[in-house]
Amino acid sequence: MMGPRTESTLRIVAPIAVGAIVLGIWQFLVSVVGISDYLLPSPASIVEELVASWDSIVSATLITGTNALIGLVVGTLLGIALAALAARWRAVDQMSAPVIASLAVVPIVALAPVLNSMFGADSQFGRQAIAAIASFVPVFVNTLRGFRQTTPVHRELMRAYAATPGQVLRTLTLPTARPFILTGIRIASSLAVISALVAEYFGGPRGGLGSLISTSAASSAYARAWAYVVASIALGLLFYLATLLLERLVLRTRPTTPDRTTGTRTTRTRSTTSTTVST
């Protein structure tokens, strides 16, 4: 049986080893087997383009990352706010259900050209709006599910304390829903990057990764296009790892709550199974 340290090492070494093997096979297929660069540029040529076009790649990554980040933040805030209203009032829940279902199946490839045309060729708003829509759905669905995890006994206890709706939300509903909210944000982070890339691919201002991938492929600069694809992958991983780190930091230690018998404050960790309600 492996120890914790060995298991942690394998979690890091195994993906690196698999990646090295895949790159080695890829380079072999191109250099030895003779697969054309038109079909699959070699890793070496992609690295050369990464170095040669580094300034352009960094600039494009910042543009796409900004659009994705703005969309993620806006979509998250709207998703949490609407989920709170839907959990509080059944009428809002019933009215929002068909809207959420419609947004979940909206094809980005159809919506991107429409928004880019509506807001002009020099505006980034259309791309940010698409990223916000893509982020909104998973955050809303997960947050609403989290809000519904509160047990009836805890809600009755808050009513017995004459707690206001704001106090119930702050002290009971949000702490209970926190893991679900963070899961929704983690899922939305990748969707925000993908949506921003797709929106850039279908028009709007030049400069983002999506538009540069399209331009490079159209001019037969396939190695350069793959270099921008690698930057897109790195950007998506950065968003995912950032939200994963946020989730671990927030869930590592629960908020402290007062002990009514001793007057001291205790800390709830992730292994705690009981919930304490305070006013």
N, C-alpha and C positions, 0 to 999 in steps of 0.2 A: 504493500500500500504506500502511495506517494505521500510525502510530507507536505505541509502547506507551502514551504519555500520552493520545493521542486515543482509543485503544481503551478505556482505563480510564475516561475521561470518558463515552464512549458507554454503558458498562455501567451508569453511574449515571443518566445523562440519559434513556436510552431507556425504562426502566420508569416513570420519573416522567412522561414525555410520554404514554405509553400510558395510565397511570392518569388523567391530566388529561383526555384525550380521552374515555375511558369515562365519567368523571363528568359531562363536558359533555353527552354524548349522553343520559345518564341524566336529568339535570336538564331537558333539552329535551323528552324524552318525557313527563315528568310535568307540566311547566309549560305547554308549548305543545300537545302532542298531547292531553293531558288524561287520562293514565292515573291511575286512582283510587289514593289512598293505601292502600286495602285490598289492592291488588295489589302496589304498589311505592311506598313512601314516597320523597319526593325527598331528595337528598343534603343540601339545606339544612335540612329538618326533622329529619333524623338528627343533623346537627351541633348543632342547637338542643337536642335531647334529650341529646346527649353533654355539653353544657355544663350543662344543668339538673340532670342526674342524675350529675354527676361523682363526688361522694362515694360514692354507692351503687355506681357502676361500679368505682371503685378498690377498695372493700371486697370486692366480689364477685370481682374479678380476683385479689386476694390469696388468697382462699379457694380458688379453682379452681387458681391457680398453685401453692399449697402442696400440694394433693392431687396434682397432676400431678408436682411435683418429688419428693415422697416416693415415689410410685409408680415414677418413672424411676430413682431411686437404688436402691431395693430390687430392682426388676426387673433392673437392670444388674448388681448384685453377685451375685444369684442366677444370672443367665445366664452370667457369666464363671466362677463357681465350678463350675456343672454342666458347662459346656463343657470345663473343665480335667479334670474327672473322666472325661468321655466320651472325651476325647482320650487319656487315660492308660490306661483300661481298656475293652476292647471290650464287656464285659458291660454296663457302665453305658450305653454308646452304644446298644446294642441295646434295652435296657429303656426308655431315655428317648425313643427315636424316636417310638413311638406316642403318648406323652404330649405331646410337642411338636407333633405333627401335630394332636392333638385341641385343644390350646390355640389353635393358629393359626386354627381355624375356629369357635371359640366365639363365638356372636353376643352382642355386648355388650348389645343391647336386651333380650335374654332373661335375661342374667346379672345386670344391674344391679338390677332389682326384687327378685330373689331375695336378693342380698347386702344390699341396703338393708333388707329385712324381717328377715333373720337377725340383723343387728347393731344394729337399732333405728333409730328415726327421728331420734335425736339424735347418731348416730355417723358420723364421716367415714371410718371404716375401710373400709366397703364400696367407696366411691369410690376410695380409695387402692389397695385390692386390685385393682380392675379396671384401674387405670392401671399397676400393677405387672405384671399378666398381659400386658397389651398391650405393655409394654416388654420383657418377658422374652424373647419369641420372637425378634424380630430380633437382639437382642444375642447370644442363644445361638447362633443359626444362623451369624451372621457370625464370632463368636469361635471356634466350632468349626472353621470353614473356615480361619481364620487359624492356629489351632494345627496344622493339618495341612499348612501350607505349608513347614515345616522340611524340609530335604533330608536324605536318608539319610547323606550324608557328614558332615554336621555332628552328627547324632545319634551316629554311630560315633565321632567325635572326642571327644564328651563322655564316652562310655563308656570310651574309652582313657584319659581323664583321671580316671576313677573318680569322676565327678561324681554327686552325689546327685540324686534326682528334683526336690528343691526348687531346687538349683542349675541344673539343666537348664531348669526353668520360668522362673527369674529371668533367666538370662543368654542363653537361646536362644529358647525358645518364646514368651514374652511379647513380647520385642522384635520378633520376626517377625510376630506376630499383631496388633501395635499398630494398624496402619492399618485392619484388618478390625474390630477392637473399636470404634474411633472411628466408623467408618461405621455399625455397628449402633446405637451410641448416638445418632448424628445422626438415623437413621430413627426410633428409638424415641421421641425427644423430641417429635415431632409427634403420634405415636400416643398418647403419655401425655396430652397436652392434649385431644385428641379424645375419648379414653376417659373422662377426668374429666368433660368437658362432658356426654357422653351419660349417664353415671351420675347426674349431678345432675338431668338432665332427667326421669329416671324415679323421682323421689322422694328421700327422705332429708332432711337438714337444709336449711332455706332459707338463702339468702344467696349461693350460688355463681352463676356466670354462666348455667349450664344451667338452673337452676331459675327464675332471673329472666327468661330468654328465654321459658320456658314460661308463666310467670305473665303477662307482658306481652302475649304473643300471645293468651292466653285472655281477657284483658280488653280486647281490640281496640286496645291501645296499640302499634300496629305500628311507628311510628317509634322508640319506646323499645326495642322488641324488636330492631330493627335496630341500635340503638346498642350494645346488649349483644353482638350478633353482631360488630360492628366491634371491640369490646374483646376478644372471643374470638380474632379473627383476629390482632390485635396480640400477644396472649399467645402464640399458636402461633408467630408469626414471631420473637418474642423467644427462645423456647426453641430454635428452629432456628438462629438466628444465634449464640446462646451456644455451642451444641455445635459449630457450624462454626468459630467462633473458637478453641475448645478444640482442635479437630482440627488447625487450621493451626499453632497454637502448639506442640503436641506434635510434629508431624511436620516442623516447620521445621528443627530441628537434632536429629540423632540423638545418643544418649549417647556420651560419649567412651570410647575403649577403649585399653588400653595397647599400645604397639609393643614387641614382644618383642626386637627387634634393637637399638633405641636406648634403651629404657626410658622414652621420652616418651609422651605421650598425644595421640592424634589425634582429630579430630572428624569424624563421618560425617554428610554432608548428604544431602538427598533424592535427589541425583543419583548417589550412590554405588551401584555395582552389586554389589560384593563384600561379604561378611559376615565379621567377625572374631570368633572365639569365645575368651573368656577365662575363667579360673578365679580 
